[in-house]
Amino acid sequence: MISGVGKSGIVARKIAATFSSIGVMAIYLNPLDALHGDLGVVANDDVTLLLSNSGETQELLDILPHLKRRGTRRIALVGRVHSSLARGSDVVLDGSVDREVCPLNLAPTASTAVAMAIGDALAAVWMERRGISPQDFALNHPAGALGKQLTLSASDLMVPATRLTALERLTALTEVITTLTSDGVGAGWIRDDNTPDKIAGLITDGDLRRALQQHPPETWGSLTAGDLMTADPITVPSHLLAVEALKQMERNHRKEIGILPVVDAEKRLLGLLRLHDLVQAGLA
């Protein structure tokens, strides 16, 4: 529980938010509200961090005896280590400054900067001692760029196979075009002859254009999916991070890859992962 009044209260809110973001359950506790019922959120196994440059903030001094009565441990972050708040706390953190940046030496400026820096230092040390990894951090930041990179998998962003129309090697060109258009995915997959739920090939819009360029127009009527497809396409497992799938698309130098089949351990098709979806998710 982090508490403070005025500018110290704003710093307290920021420290609480930082703690929460790294996995420490923390909330800002308004001391005035605490005296009118909000003390109910404080338990005897909690820790309170009380911010006051003077160490004499009356609202904080008023809740001290109630925190003591509950057995709640108290840390004072103060500018005066011999203040009343410091004397009523179990631990004292010295946030004193020679003077404020304010030309009048009145507005909380340097003191609030120091208090915020100490709060950040506490968070950093806790992360180091607990061995917090980027993956742990991402769990509390799922909407951020890092969170998406470390949490979204290929299966999260793929177009599921249930939405796709399977093609056979002998499917005619006209039906291939109809399928690519109606599915709206920009690709079609070809079943394996022996195992229908496994992928034997992939036809993208690019594959279709290249195949038509390579064959004389008079032969187009006889072309089938087997003539158009990329046989044995590069695939990715469903658990692969989407950002790693994106790297596979980017590092392939044979041709531009905009779609990757997603398969399970038995190479059965689960869906198609499109570059478009990775861009939409903010990964590219």
C-alpha positions as CSV (number, residue, x, y, z in Angstrom):
1,M,0.0,0.0,0.0
2,I,1.6,3.3,-1.1
3,S,0.3,6.5,0.4
4,G,1.0,10.2,0.2
5,V,-0.8,13.6,0.0
6,G,-0.5,16.2,-2.7
7,K,2.5,15.9,-5.0
8,S,3.8,13.0,-2.8
9,G,0.4,11.3,-3.5
10,I,1.0,11.6,-7.3
11,V,4.4,10.0,-6.8
12,A,2.9,7.3,-4.7
13,R,0.4,6.5,-7.4
14,K,3.3,6.2,-9.9
15,I,5.3,3.9,-7.6
16,A,2.2,1.7,-7.0
17,A,1.7,1.5,-10.8
18,T,5.3,0.5,-11.3
19,F,5.1,-2.2,-8.6
20,S,1.9,-3.6,-10.2
21,S,3.5,-3.7,-13.6
22,I,6.3,-6.0,-12.4
23,G,4.0,-8.4,-10.5
24,V,4.0,-6.9,-7.0
25,M,0.4,-6.5,-5.9
26,A,0.2,-2.8,-5.0
27,I,-2.4,0.0,-4.7
28,Y,-2.4,3.6,-3.9
29,L,-4.2,4.3,-0.6
30,N,-5.6,7.8,-0.1
31,P,-4.9,8.5,3.6
32,L,-8.1,10.5,4.0
33,D,-10.2,7.8,2.5
34,A,-8.3,5.3,4.6
35,L,-9.6,7.0,7.7
36,H,-13.2,6.7,6.4
37,G,-13.3,3.0,5.6
38,D,-10.6,2.2,3.0
39,L,-8.3,0.8,5.8
40,G,-10.3,-2.3,5.2
41,V,-8.0,-3.2,2.3
42,V,-5.0,-3.3,4.6
43,A,-4.1,-6.6,6.3
44,N,-1.5,-7.4,8.9
45,D,0.8,-9.1,6.3
46,D,0.8,-6.1,4.1
47,V,3.5,-3.4,3.9
48,T,2.8,0.3,3.6
49,L,5.1,2.8,2.0
50,L,4.4,6.3,3.3
51,L,5.7,9.3,1.3
52,S,6.1,12.8,2.9
53,N,9.0,15.2,2.3
54,S,8.4,16.9,5.7
55,G,7.6,13.7,7.5
56,E,4.9,15.7,9.3
57,T,1.9,15.3,6.9
58,Q,-1.0,15.1,9.3
59,E,-3.1,12.7,7.2
60,L,-0.4,10.2,7.3
61,L,0.3,10.6,11.0
62,D,-3.4,10.1,11.6
63,I,-3.3,6.6,10.0
64,L,-0.1,5.5,11.7
65,P,-1.6,4.2,14.9
66,H,-4.3,2.3,13.0
67,L,-1.6,0.6,10.9
68,K,0.4,-0.3,14.0
69,R,-2.8,-1.7,15.6
70,R,-3.2,-4.0,12.6
71,G,0.4,-5.2,12.7
72,T,1.0,-3.7,9.2
73,R,4.7,-2.9,8.6
74,R,5.5,0.7,7.8
75,I,8.2,2.2,5.5
76,A,8.6,6.0,5.6
77,L,10.1,7.7,2.5
78,V,10.8,11.1,3.9
79,G,13.0,14.2,3.6
80,R,13.6,14.3,7.3
81,V,14.8,11.1,9.0
82,H,14.0,12.4,12.5
83,S,10.4,13.4,11.6
84,S,7.3,12.1,13.3
85,L,6.5,9.8,10.4
86,A,10.0,8.4,10.5
87,R,9.8,7.7,14.2
88,G,6.4,5.9,13.8
89,S,7.7,3.6,11.0
90,D,9.7,0.4,11.0
91,V,12.0,1.4,8.2
92,V,13.1,4.9,7.1
93,L,14.3,5.7,3.6
94,D,16.2,9.0,3.4
95,G,14.9,11.1,0.4
96,S,16.3,14.4,1.6
97,V,17.5,17.1,-0.8
98,D,19.6,20.2,-0.2
99,R,16.9,22.4,-1.7
100,E,14.1,22.3,-4.2
101,V,14.7,23.3,-7.9
102,C,11.9,25.9,-7.4
103,P,13.5,29.4,-7.1
104,L,11.5,29.9,-4.0
105,N,12.7,26.6,-2.5
106,L,9.0,25.8,-1.9
107,A,7.3,23.8,-4.7
108,P,8.0,20.1,-4.5
109,T,10.5,19.5,-7.4
110,A,13.8,18.0,-6.4
111,S,12.2,16.1,-3.5
112,T,9.5,14.5,-5.7
113,A,12.1,13.5,-8.3
114,V,14.2,11.8,-5.6
115,A,11.2,10.0,-4.1
116,M,10.2,8.7,-7.5
117,A,13.8,7.6,-8.2
118,I,13.9,5.7,-4.9
119,G,10.6,4.0,-5.8
120,D,12.0,3.0,-9.1
121,A,15.1,1.7,-7.4
122,L,13.0,-0.5,-5.1
123,A,11.2,-1.9,-8.0
124,A,14.4,-2.6,-9.9
125,V,16.0,-4.4,-6.9
126,W,12.9,-6.5,-6.4
127,M,12.9,-7.5,-10.1
128,E,16.6,-8.5,-9.8
129,R,16.2,-10.5,-6.6
130,R,13.1,-12.3,-7.9
131,G,14.7,-13.0,-11.2
132,I,11.9,-11.4,-13.2
133,S,12.3,-12.3,-16.9
134,P,11.0,-10.4,-20.0
135,Q,8.3,-13.1,-20.2
136,D,7.2,-12.4,-16.7
137,F,7.1,-8.7,-17.4
138,A,5.1,-9.3,-20.6
139,L,2.4,-11.1,-18.7
140,N,1.4,-7.7,-17.1
141,H,1.8,-5.8,-20.4
142,P,-0.2,-7.8,-22.9
143,A,-1.2,-4.8,-25.0
144,G,2.3,-3.3,-25.2
145,A,4.8,-4.1,-28.0
146,L,6.9,-6.2,-25.7
147,G,3.9,-8.0,-24.3
148,K,2.7,-8.9,-27.8
149,Q,6.1,-10.1,-28.9
150,L,6.5,-12.4,-25.8
151,T,2.9,-13.7,-25.5
152,L,1.2,-13.9,-29.0
153,S,1.7,-17.3,-30.7
154,A,1.1,-18.4,-34.2
155,S,-2.1,-20.1,-33.1
156,D,-3.4,-16.8,-31.6
157,L,-3.2,-14.9,-35.0
158,M,-3.7,-17.6,-37.6
159,V,-6.8,-18.1,-39.7
160,P,-8.1,-21.5,-38.5
161,A,-8.3,-24.4,-40.9
162,T,-12.0,-24.7,-40.2
163,R,-12.4,-21.4,-42.2
164,L,-10.5,-22.7,-45.2
165,T,-11.5,-24.8,-48.1
166,A,-9.2,-27.7,-48.9
167,L,-8.1,-28.3,-52.5
168,E,-7.0,-31.4,-54.2
169,R,-4.0,-31.7,-56.5
170,L,-6.4,-32.2,-59.5
171,T,-8.6,-29.2,-58.6
172,A,-9.0,-27.1,-61.8
173,L,-7.6,-23.6,-62.1
174,T,-11.1,-22.0,-62.2
175,E,-12.0,-23.7,-58.9
176,V,-8.7,-22.6,-57.4
177,I,-9.4,-19.0,-58.2
178,T,-12.9,-19.3,-56.8
179,T,-11.6,-20.7,-53.6
180,L,-8.9,-18.1,-53.2
181,T,-11.5,-15.4,-53.8
182,S,-14.3,-16.8,-51.6
183,D,-12.1,-17.7,-48.6
184,G,-10.7,-14.1,-48.5
185,V,-7.4,-15.3,-47.1
186,G,-5.2,-14.9,-50.2
187,A,-4.1,-18.6,-50.2
188,G,-5.4,-22.1,-50.6
189,W,-4.0,-25.3,-49.2
190,I,-3.8,-28.7,-51.0
191,R,-4.5,-31.9,-49.1
192,D,-1.9,-34.7,-48.9
193,D,-3.0,-37.6,-51.1
194,N,-2.5,-40.2,-48.3
195,T,-3.4,-38.1,-45.2
196,P,-6.2,-35.6,-46.0
197,D,-5.6,-33.4,-42.9
198,K,-1.9,-32.8,-43.8
199,I,-0.8,-30.2,-46.2
200,A,0.9,-31.1,-49.4
201,G,1.2,-27.7,-50.9
202,L,0.2,-24.1,-50.7
203,I,-1.1,-21.7,-53.4
204,T,-0.9,-18.0,-52.8
205,D,-2.0,-15.1,-55.0
206,G,1.7,-14.8,-55.9
207,D,2.0,-18.5,-56.8
208,L,-1.0,-18.1,-59.1
209,R,0.4,-15.1,-60.9
210,R,3.8,-16.7,-61.4
211,A,2.3,-19.9,-62.7
212,L,0.2,-18.1,-65.3
213,Q,3.3,-16.2,-66.4
214,Q,5.2,-19.4,-66.9
215,H,2.5,-21.2,-68.9
216,P,1.1,-20.1,-72.3
217,P,-2.5,-18.8,-72.1
218,E,-3.7,-21.7,-74.3
219,T,-2.7,-24.2,-71.5
220,W,-4.4,-22.4,-68.6
221,G,-7.5,-24.4,-69.0
222,S,-5.6,-27.6,-68.2
223,L,-3.8,-26.3,-65.2
224,T,-4.6,-27.8,-61.8
225,A,-3.7,-27.0,-58.2
226,G,-0.8,-29.4,-58.4
227,D,0.7,-27.3,-61.2
228,L,0.3,-24.1,-59.3
229,M,1.2,-25.0,-55.7
230,T,4.4,-24.6,-53.8
231,A,5.0,-28.2,-52.7
232,D,6.1,-28.9,-49.2
233,P,5.9,-25.3,-48.0
234,I,7.7,-23.9,-45.0
235,T,5.5,-24.5,-41.9
236,V,5.6,-23.3,-38.3
237,P,4.3,-25.0,-35.1
238,S,1.2,-23.5,-33.4
239,H,3.2,-22.7,-30.2
240,L,5.8,-20.6,-32.0
241,L,5.8,-17.0,-31.0
242,A,4.2,-14.9,-33.7
243,V,7.2,-12.6,-33.8
244,E,9.5,-15.6,-34.5
245,A,7.2,-16.6,-37.4
246,L,7.6,-13.1,-38.7
247,K,11.3,-13.5,-38.6
248,Q,11.0,-16.6,-40.7
249,M,9.0,-14.7,-43.3
250,E,11.6,-12.0,-43.4
251,R,14.7,-14.1,-43.5
252,N,13.7,-16.4,-46.4
253,H,15.5,-15.2,-49.5
254,R,14.1,-17.6,-52.0
255,K,10.9,-15.7,-52.5
256,E,8.6,-13.3,-50.6
257,I,6.7,-15.2,-47.9
258,G,3.4,-13.6,-46.8
259,I,1.6,-16.7,-45.5
260,L,2.9,-19.6,-43.3
261,P,0.9,-22.8,-42.7
262,V,0.6,-23.6,-39.0
263,V,0.7,-27.3,-38.2
264,D,0.7,-29.6,-35.2
265,A,3.2,-32.2,-34.1
266,E,1.9,-34.6,-36.7
267,K,2.1,-31.9,-39.5
268,R,-1.7,-31.6,-39.7
269,L,-2.8,-28.2,-40.8
270,L,-4.2,-26.0,-38.1
271,G,-4.4,-22.7,-40.0
272,L,-2.7,-20.1,-42.0
273,L,-0.7,-17.2,-40.5
274,R,-0.6,-14.1,-42.7
275,L,1.8,-11.3,-42.7
276,H,-1.2,-9.0,-42.8
277,D,-2.4,-10.3,-39.4
278,L,1.1,-9.9,-37.9
279,V,1.1,-6.2,-39.1
280,Q,-2.4,-5.7,-37.7
281,A,-1.2,-7.1,-34.3
282,G,1.5,-4.5,-34.2
283,L,4.4,-7.0,-34.6
284,A,5.7,-5.6,-37.9
